[in-house]
Amino acid sequence: MAYSPFNALVNNGGNLIIFRAQGSRVYSSLGYLFCLGMLITTVLESKYSSAENFAFCALILLIATSVYLGIQRPALVFTDLGLAVRNPFTTTILDWRQVSDLDTKFVLNIKSDLGIIKCWAAAGPSRSQHRAIHPSELKGFHQQGGGIKAADSPRSDSGAAAQIARRYIQERGSFEGSITSEIKVNNLAKFLYIALGTTVIISHLIAYA
């Protein structure tokens, strides 16, 4: 098996916390069930041509792949040695000593020696979540423009992830050892996803021309 910095950090980083967006398992399950229902409908319905069935199946596969990449895959891995950020097409490994600052605008943004890393797994609150946040939850958090940032609330994904990260940053001098920071881009997955999207468009043009 090829060496994976992500798996090495998970197995050897110490004091492991895996963070995913609230409801990611529920939303991804619902997405897969929707795709399964569409597939069953395609198989059972006999009124469609072969070209239409192929186009429909390609669309189902594209939706299922999008659910995996956009909802199920994104995650944050916190350990004593460092942090791993898994986004749809990239995996970033960061030593805590190379993390300079955190920001929760729209998503959790990690400022590091490798640049600003945006975390898909830690989005800021929606408008409805923003209204549901009580001011008492935000005492002691960062202020912006004279007001309190709702994205720092522990009830939001960005705020909860930022709290965990700040705790590890405060303790980073207590642990020996280090890891190599790097950004790994999965170009093959990106190419296949683009190819799948292109296939969906072409197959629909052929089927319904």
N, C-alpha and C positions, 0 to 999 in steps of 0.2 A: 504494500500500500504506500502511495506517495506521501511524503511528509506534508503535513498541514499545520501552519502556524496557529490557525484557529483552534484545531483540536488539541494541539500541544498546550495552548493557553488554558483551555477548558480543563484538561487533565492535570496540569502541573502548576497552574497559577495560584492556587490556594484561596480559600474563603470565597467560593464561587457563588455568584448571583447571576441568573439568566433573566433578563428583562424583555418582555414583549408587550405590545400595545394591549390595552384593556379590550377584551372582546375579540381579539384576533383569532382565537380558536373557533369561537362561535361564528364569526363572519366568514372565515375560510370554509368551515363546514357547510354553512348555508350556500356558499358559492359553489362548492363541489356537488351538493345535492341538486342545485339548480341545473348544473351541467349534466348530471346523471339523468334528470328528468327530460332534458332536451334530447339526450342521446336515445333514451327509451322511446320517446315520441318519434324520432327519426327512424328507428329500427322497425317500429310497429306500423307506421304509416307507409302504405304501399303506393300511394298516388304520386310520389316524387320520382323524378328520373335519377339515373346514376350520377349525373353531373350535379344535380341539386343536392343529393345525399352527401356527396363528397364535399361540396361547399359548406353545407351545414355542419358536417363533422369537423371540418377545419376550423370553423368559427367556434364550435364548442371547445376544441383543443386550445384555441387562442384565449378564450375566456378563462378556462381552467389554469392555464399557464400564468395568466395575469393575476389570478387570485393567489397562486403560490408566490409569485415574485413580489407582488405588492402588499400582501397581507400576511401570509404564513411565514415567509422566509425572513423578513426584517427582524433583527434582535440585537440586544446589547448584552455583552458578557463582561461582568465586572469581576476582577480578581485582585489579589494583593499586588501582583507584579504589574498588571496593566489592564487594558480595556480592549475589547474587540467590538467593532461596529459592523454589523452585517446588513447591507442594503441590497436592493434587487440584483445589481450586477457587480457589486464591489464588496470586499471584506477588508477592513482596516484594523491593523493591530497597533496599539499605542502604549508605550511605556508611560506610566503616570508622571514621570519626571519631565516628559515632553509635552504635557498638557498645561497650557498657560491660563486658560480662562474658559468659562461656560456661558452660554447665552440661550435663552428659551424663546426667542422670537420665531413664531410659526412652528419650528421644530427645535429639538435640542441641538445646538451648534457647539461643537467642541473645537476650540482654538488650540492648535498644536504646531509643532515644528514642521509638520507635513501640510499645513494649511488648515482651513476651516472644514471640519467634517460634519455633514448634516446627517442626523439619525432618523431614518424613516420610522423606526419603532417607537419614537418618542415625540409625537406631534403635540402641538399646543391645543388648548381647549377650543371647541367650537363655540358659536354664539350662544347656544342653549346652555352649554357647560359653563361658559363665562358668566351668564346671568345667575347660575345656580351656586356659584362660589360665594361663600360668606366672607366678609372682610376679616373676621376673627381667625380664619384659616391662614391668612397671609402675613400675620405679625412676624417681623424679623426677616422677611424676604427682601429682595432687591427692589428698589424703587426706580421709577423711570418717569421723568418729566413731572415730578411732584406727586405721582400716583403709584399704586402698587401694581406689579405685573401679575395678572391672573395666570399667566403661563407658568409661574413659579409655584402655583398651588399644588400640594401633594395629590389633589384629586385629578389633576391633569397628567397625561403621560409624560409630557416634557418636564413638569415640576417634580414628579416622583423620581424620574431618572436622574435629574439634576441633583436632587438630595442625596441619592445613593452615590453619585460620582463625587460630590463634594466631601462626603465622609471618607472615601478612599483617598482622595487627594490630601486631606488633612493628615492621614496616617502613612503616607507614602515613604516618609523618611524612616519608618520603624522597621522596614523589611529589607533584607539583603537580596541581591540578585537584580537582574534586569532582563529585558527582552528587546528584540530588534523591532523597531517601528517600521511598518510598511503598509502600502496600499496595493491590494491585489485585485485587478480587474479581470472579470471572467468574460473575455472577448468572445469565446465560443458560444456562451449562453446568449450574449447580446446579439451575435450574428444569427443564431437559430431563431431567436424571438422575432427579429426583423424579417427573416425569411418566412416564418410562419404567418406574420401579418401580411406580407406580400402575397403569399399563397391564398390567403382568405380573399383578398381583393380580386386577384386574377380569377379564382374559381367562381366567385359570384358574378363577375362580368361574363364569363363563359356560360354559366348555368342559366342566367336570366337575360342573356342577350336577345 
